[in-house]
Amino acid sequence: MSRIPQHDHGAISTLMVGVMVLASACVIGIAETSQHMVRLQHAVTAAEALAIAAAAGRDITPVLLQYDIVDHEVEHNGLVVIVRVERNGVTAEASATNHRHTLERDS
């Protein structure tokens, strides 16, 4: 059985601390990225809901309140509605088409 010389015990402890610090930094980085992805997906969902409401000609105020949208912009481009929203510091964009109006026009 090999024994570690007495003078090398401190080097192993220092190496383990370094490995632990590096692993902790990786975990923190993954957690931050995950939180950003969740906030981004919530903003995209809010933008999609707002675009659908605007394209259908509905009152968008309940959507703004339900999804806690801080800032928004609605652009009508013919039958297509494009919206940009800001929610929890993240900006997202979505679009929707008023298909009912398209069907009525083509009839």
C-alpha positions in Angstrom: 0.0 0.0 0.0 1.4 3.3 -1.0 1.5 6.1 1.5 1.3 9.8 0.7 4.3 11.6 2.1 3.6 14.0 4.9 4.7 17.1 3.0 2.1 16.4 0.2 -1.1 16.4 2.3 -1.6 20.2 1.9 -1.3 20.0 -1.9 -4.2 17.6 -2.1 -6.4 19.8 0.1 -5.7 22.8 -2.0 -6.5 20.8 -5.2 -9.8 19.7 -3.7 -10.7 23.3 -2.8 -9.9 24.4 -6.3 -12.1 21.6 -7.8 -15.0 22.5 -5.5 -14.7 26.2 -6.4 -14.7 25.4 -10.1 -17.7 23.0 -9.7 -19.6 25.7 -7.7 -18.9 28.3 -10.4 -20.3 25.9 -13.1 -23.4 25.2 -11.1 -24.0 28.9 -10.5 -23.6 29.6 -14.3 -26.0 26.8 -15.2 -28.6 28.1 -12.7 -28.3 31.7 -14.1 -28.7 30.4 -17.7 -31.7 28.3 -16.7 -33.4 31.2 -14.9 -32.9 33.4 -18.0 -34.4 30.8 -20.3 -37.4 30.5 -18.0 -37.9 34.3 -18.0 -37.5 34.3 -21.8 -40.1 31.6 -22.2 -42.6 33.4 -20.0 -42.0 36.6 -22.1 -42.6 34.6 -25.3 -45.8 33.2 -23.9 -47.0 36.6 -22.8 -46.2 38.0 -26.3 -48.1 35.2 -28.0 -51.2 35.7 -25.8 -51.1 39.5 -26.5 -50.7 38.9 -30.2 -53.7 36.5 -30.3 -55.9 38.9 -28.3 -54.9 41.9 -30.5 -55.4 39.9 -33.8 -58.9 38.9 -32.6 -59.8 42.5 -31.8 -60.2 41.8 -28.1 -59.4 44.1 -25.2 -55.7 43.5 -24.4 -55.8 45.0 -20.9 -56.6 41.7 -19.2 -53.7 40.0 -21.0 -51.4 42.8 -19.9 -52.5 42.4 -16.3 -52.5 38.6 -16.3 -49.0 38.3 -17.7 -47.6 41.2 -15.8 -46.3 42.9 -19.0 -44.3 46.0 -18.2 -44.1 47.5 -21.6 -45.6 46.5 -25.0 -45.9 47.6 -28.6 -48.6 46.5 -31.0 -48.1 46.9 -34.7 -50.9 46.1 -37.2 -49.6 45.1 -40.6 -52.7 44.3 -42.6 -54.2 41.1 -41.1 -51.1 40.4 -39.2 -50.4 41.8 -35.7 -46.9 41.9 -34.4 -46.3 42.6 -30.7 -43.2 43.2 -28.6 -43.4 42.9 -24.9 -41.1 43.4 -21.9 -41.7 41.1 -18.9 -39.3 40.6 -16.0 -36.5 42.4 -17.8 -36.8 40.2 -20.9 -38.1 41.3 -24.3 -40.0 39.0 -26.7 -41.8 39.3 -30.0 -44.7 37.3 -31.4 -47.2 37.7 -34.3 -50.7 36.5 -35.0 -53.1 36.6 -38.0 -56.8 37.3 -37.8 -57.9 34.2 -39.7 -61.6 35.0 -39.2 -61.2 38.2 -41.0 -59.2 36.4 -43.8 -62.1 33.9 -44.2 -64.7 36.6 -44.3 -62.8 38.6 -46.9 -62.3 35.5 -49.1 -66.0 34.5 -49.0 
